[in-house]
């Protein structure tokens, strides 16, 4: 479908399809809840996020990090 659109010069639809492909690949290759990871991978991930090499939102618009105040955290532990 993409090659057909390229051959016929329909760039607007190609851009939309490529965005969908990029989002799908990013989502499927992302670290998911419950996945096992090495400490060095997680350390590098934090460094990349803090240096803004990684966007703060996933392709679907959900945040990849959140900020929790000390009060909110203590509330979770009944303190």
Secondary structure, DSSP 8 states (H G I E B T S, - for coil): -HHHHHHTT-HHHHHHHHHHHHHHHHHHHS--TT----HHHHHHHHHHHHTTSS-SB-TTS-BS-----HHHHHHHTT-
